[in-house]
Amino acid sequence: MTTTIDARPGHDGRGGNHEGGTKHRTVLSSSLIGTTIEWYDFFLYSTAASIVFGELFFSAGDGAVGTLASFATFFVGFLARPIGAIMFGHIGDRLGRKRTLVTTMLLMGIATALIGVLPTYDQAGVLAPALLVLLRVLQGLAIGGEWAGAVLLAVEYAPRGRKGFYGSWPQAGLGIGLALGTGLFALLGEVMDDDAFMTYGWRIAFGVSIVLVVVGLVIRLKVEETPAFSAVKQRSRLPVAALVRHRLSRRHLALGMLARWGDGVAFNTWAVFAIAYCTGLGMSRTSVLLGVTVAAVVMAVLIPFVGRGVDRLGARRTYITGMVLFGLSAVPAFLGFRTADPWVVGAVLVVTLGIAYAISYSPEGTLFAQLFPTETRYTGMSVVYQFSGIYASGLTPMLITALFALGGGSLWWVCGYLVFTAVVSTIATLAIRPRDLYLADDTEQQRDREPSRVD
């Protein structure tokens, strides 16, 4: 049976007409802390994949082969994320944002803690990498449903004209989570010798996840369902089918996934691949991790300030600015890395990851939330972010490693690829028409369309 729902741009139930004050602070805290914990868990794995897992979970031999195999398990998490996007997106659009977010946090915390107690290859043979892959899949499922829900919790509670600022808070969780993960690894590596760190030190970082999850759940359980979702009286029985049937939603799915390409490549180049690349040039592991940590802190602090600018300039314009900066920074960044000077590398990471990336990532959640109506928004955002994550994020470390090998160590194949993705993302974002956006705000001139029809 087909039901007509008023899904015109700007018509989002109660939208910004809701009580502020303490409730809004709780919502923002829940979104920020929740995404911080989820990204801490997810990217803790990426850090370990760069410096630990290749040696501990794969047979001894060529170190490069072990690192590549480790990055392959890192990629498996991105393959699981689209499945989590559809599964938890369906639950989020059918049953609500809050229930879904509690479930994803529990799933992520349990999977991460279990990684910290896994036997190594020397202890359990092929069972060790098999269990590692299984738990990475569970991480992928969890993050597949977490990101969109956390953003929607903030954006759907936001007063009119402040959606960019509210939507930036869960985005800041990426920087904080990354800083906590790399910072803790750097600290453990500094206070322990290599044998102790490789034996049990890295496991401490994964065990900390349980404490963080308990804190996050206490806060998240206090949040009520979003006003926008509560106002939807007729909900799609199958949100993903409704997205595919609706012409504008199909267009936004395609453009959103292309727009996301440069963003995913940028983060995984500067925050993941750079660690393995710079340590391979002879830099100490601690120096590189500290550089990423400082850059992540700068990113987390800057993102809410960029969010205020989003409310004045619009999410599209701000996102495009970040993509242009990404493309322009590719060659200078790798030239800086090749100096293997800790201060130069640290400065490069602050500029690329801390500043330029913050400018694109801060408006991303708000931009993607504007692409879909309330009744399919959770699923639509999740599909855009997580399906694009396969090629934009998960493949990036392996692909860049292969491009360096193809070019005999030359920068041009790698930098050419980075610039290409920045150009594609810029063009795709420009193709998103302001008049087609939902969640109307004060910076985008929009006009009504015919109501969408959802199952």
N, C-alpha and C positions, 0 to 999 in steps of 0.2 A: 504494500500500500504506500502511495506517495503522499506526503504531507507538505503543504506550502508553508515556508517559514520566512518571515521578513528578515532578509539577510543583507539589506542595503548598507552601503558604507556609512558608518557613523551611527547606525541603529544597533546598539549592542545592549539591549535590555536597559538596566539602570545605569550602566556605564559609570560615569564619575559621580552620580548622585547618591553617595553613600557616606556613612559616618567616617570621620577621620580620626586623628589623635592616636590613642594607644593602639587601636586596631591596625592602623596603617604601619606603625612602627613594628608591631609584631609580624605583620606580613613581610615587610622588608627584611627584618631579621631572619625570618624563616627561610626566605628565598636565598639570602646571602649565605647563611650558615649551611643550608642544605646543599647548595651547589659547591660550596667550599669543600665539604666532606666528600661529595661524589667525585669532584675533580682531583682532590688529594688522593683518593683511592685509585682512580683510573690512571692518573699520570705518575703516581708512584711506580706503577708497573713500567711505564715508558722509561723512567730513569733507571730502574733496575735492569731493563732490557738492554740499555746502553752499556752498563758497567758490571753487571753481576750475572744475569741469567745465561749468557752465552757460555760462560765457564762452568757454571754449576749444574745446568740442566741438559747439557748436550755433551756428546762424547768428546773426549780430548782430541785435539788435532789442530788444524789451522784456526787461529784465533778469528780471522776474518769470516770463516765459514760459521763458526759458533755465533758471532755477532749477527750475521745475516739470518741464521736460524732463529735467533732470539727476536729479531725484528719481525720475523714471519709470525711468531706467536703474538707479538704486539698487534699485527695486522688482523689476526683472527678476531680480536675484540671488536674491530670495526665491521667485520662481516656479521657479527651478532647484533650490532646496534640497530640495523634496519628491522630485524625481527622484533626487537624490543620496542622499536618505534611504532610498529603496527599493533603489537599486542597491548602495550600500555597506552598508546594513543587511543585505541578503541575503548579501553576501560576509562580513560580520562574524559572522553567525550560522552560516554554513556553513564558513568557512575559518579564522575566528579574528579576535580584536580587533586583534592586533599588525599583521598584514599590511595590514589595512584602513587603520590609522592612518598607516602609512608612506606608503601610496599617496596618501591625502588631503593629507598635508603637502606632498609633492612637487607635486601638482597645484595647490594653492593658491599655493605659492611661485613657480612658473613663471608662472602667470596674473598675479599681482601685479607681478612684475618686468617683464613685457611691457607692462603698462599704463603703466609709467614711461617707455617709449620710443615710445609711440604718436604719430603725427603729429596735429596739431590740425585743426580744421575749415578754417581758412585755408590749411593746407598740403595737405590731401587731400580736402576737400569731404565728401560724405556717407559716404565710406569711413571717416572718423575715428570718428564715433559708432557706425557699424556694428561696427567692430573693438572699440570700447569695450564695447558690449553683449555681444559674443561672449566677451570675457575675463571680463566680469561673470558670465556664465552659468557659466563654468568655476569661478569663485570660489564660486558658489552650490552647484554640484555637490560641491565639496570640503568646504565647511562643513556640507553636508547629511549627510555621513558622519563628520565629525570629532567633533562634540560628544558624541554618545551613546557612541562608542568611548572617548573620553578619560575620561568619567565612569565607564564600566564598568571601565576599567582600574584606577581607584582603588577603586570600591565593591566590586568582586568580589574584590579583594585584602584588603579591610578586615577586621580582627578583629571578632568579635561585639561589639556595643555601641559601635563607633567608626565605623560606616558614615556617619553624618552628618558627622563631622570629615573623613574621607577623601574623601567625595563633594564637600566644599566646596572642596578644593584646585583641581581643574580649573575650578571656577566662578570662582575668584579670577583666573584667566587672562583673563577678560573685562575686568576692571578694569585689569589691567596692560597688556593689549594696547591698550585704549582710551587709557590714559595715554601709552603710547609713541607712538601715532599722533598724537594731538592735541598732545602735548608737542613732538614733533619738528616738526610743522607750525608751532606757535607759535614755536619757536626759529628755524626757517628764515625765518619771516615777520619776526622781529625783527632778524635780522642782515643781511637783504637788503632792498633797496627793492622796491616792488611789481612793477616791470618784471622784475627778475631772478627774483623768486619765481614769477611767472606764466609766465616763459619756461622756467626749468629747476629752480628751487628745489623745487617740489612733486615733481618727478621723483626727486629724491634720496631722499625718504621711501619711494617705491615700490621703488627699487633696493636699499635696505637689507634688503628681504625675503630676498634670496638668502643673505646672511650669516646671518640668523636661522634660515633653514631648514636650512642645513648644521649649525649647532649643535644644533638640535632633532633632526635625524636621528641624529646621533652618540649622543645620549642615548636616543632611542626604540628604536634597534636593540639596545640592551642589555637591554631588558625581555623577560621570558618571557611566554608566554601565560597568561591568568588561570586560577587553579585551578578556578573555577566552570565555565568553558567547557571546560577539559580533561576535567572529570568527566562531561560529557554524552556518552554513547556513541551515542545515536541522535539524529540531527539532522534537522530538517525540510528536505525538498527545496525547499519554497517557503514561507519563514517568513511572508510577508505573507498568503498564503492561510490558513495556520494561525491567524493572528491573527483573520481575518475569521470563520472557522468557530467559534472558541471564544467562548462567550457572555460570559464575564467579561472576556475581552480586548477584545471589542467595546465593552462598557460602559466599560472603562478608557480605550480610545482616545477615546471621545466626551468623557468627563469630563476627561481630561488635556488635550485641545485647548481646552476651555472654561476650565479652570483656568489655562492658559497665556496667555489673552487679555490679562488685565490686566498681566502681566509684560512681554509684548512691547510693549504700548502705553506702559508706564512708561519702559522703557529708551529707546525711539525718540523719545519726547517730550523727555526730559531730556538725552539724549546726542546726538541728531541734530537734531531740529526746533529746539531751543533755540538752537543755533548760528546758524541762518539767521534766526530770529525776533529775537534780541537784536542781531545786526549790522544788521538792518533797522530797528531802533529808534535806530541811530546809534552803538552801541558799537563799539569797535575790534575787529577780528578777533582780535588777539592776546589781548585781555582776556577775551573769551568762551572761547577755546581754553584759556587758562590756568585759567579757572574749571572747565571740564570736566575738565581734566587733574588738578587738585587733588582734585575730587570722585571721579574714577576711582581715584586712589591711596588715598583714604580707603576706598572700596568694597573694593579688593583687600586692604587690611590687615584690614578688619573681617570679611570673609567667613569666614575660618577660625575666628575667635572665635565667630561665629554658629554655625558648624558644630559646635563643642563643645556649644553649647546645644541643637542639634538632637538630639544623642544623649541629652539629658535630657528634652526636651519633646516630641520627635517632629517629623518633617518636616512633617506636615499642619498642626499648630498653628503652627509657626514661619512657614510659607508664608502662612497666613491672616493672621497678624499683619502681615506685610509688605504684603499687599493692602489691608488696612484703612488702614494708614498712607498708602498711595498715594492712596486715595480721599479721605482727609481733607486731603491736602496740595495738591490740584489748584488750588483757587481762590487760597490764599495764595501759591503758587509763581508763578502768572502775574501776580498783583498785584506781587510782588517784581520780576519781569522788567520790568514796565512802568516801573519807576523808572529803568531804564537806568544804574543806579549799579553800577560794577564790583564794589564790595564787597558790596552787597546781592545782586546776581545770583550772585556767587561763593558767598555763604552759602546761598542758595536751592539751588544745585546740590549743595553738600555735604550738605545735609539730605535732599533728594529722591533724588539719584543715589547719593551716598556712603553714606548711612545707611539710609534707608527701603528703597531698592532692594536693598541688600546683604542685608537681612533676608528678603526674598522670594526672591532669587536663590540664596543660599547653600544652602537645603534643596531647591531645585528638582530638581537632578540625582538626589539620593537618593530623593526622592518619586517621580519618574517611573520610576526603576529598580525600585522596589517594585511597580510596576503589572503587570509581566510576568514569566513564568518564564524561566529562563536560555536555553532553546533559541530563543526568539523575542524576547528582551529588546532586543537591538541594533536590530532592525527596529521593534519597538513604540515604543521611546523616540525613535528617529529620526522616525518618522511623527508622533508627538504633537508634537514640538518643531518640526519643519520644516514640516509642513502648516499648523499654526497660525501659523507665521511669516508666511504670505502675508497674512492679514488682521490679525494682531496686531502685526506688525513692519513688513513691507514697505509696507503701505498707510498707515501712521500719518502720516508727514510730509506726504504728499499730501492725506490726508483732513483733517488738522488745518488745513492751508493753505486747503482748500476751505471748512471750517466757519467759519474767520475771515472769509472773503469773504462767505459766506452771511449771517453775522451782522453784517456791516458793521464788523468789527473788534471786536465784542463778545466778552467772555470766556465768556459763558454757554453757547453751543453747544459750544465746545471743552471746557470744564470739565465740562459735563453728560455728554459722551461719555466722558471719563476716569473719572468716578465710576461711570458705568454699567458699564464694563468691569471695574472693581474689584469691583463687587457681583456680577457674573456669575461672576468667578473665585473669589470667596469662597464662593458657593453651591455651585459645582461641586466645590471642594476639600472642603467639608463633606460632600458626597454620596459621596466616596470612603470606603468602609467599612474601618476598620482591620483587621477580620478577614479581608478579601480581599487583603491585601498580601502580597507575596513578600519574600524577603530579611529574614526576621523579625529584629527587634532587641529590645533590652531595654525600649523605651518603648511598644511597641504590643502590645496583647493580641490574639493571633491564634489561630484554630483551623483545623484541617485541613479541606480540601474534597476532593472526588473528584479524582483525577489528571486533568490535561488530556490531550486527545488531539491529537497533531500529526501532520502528514503526514510 
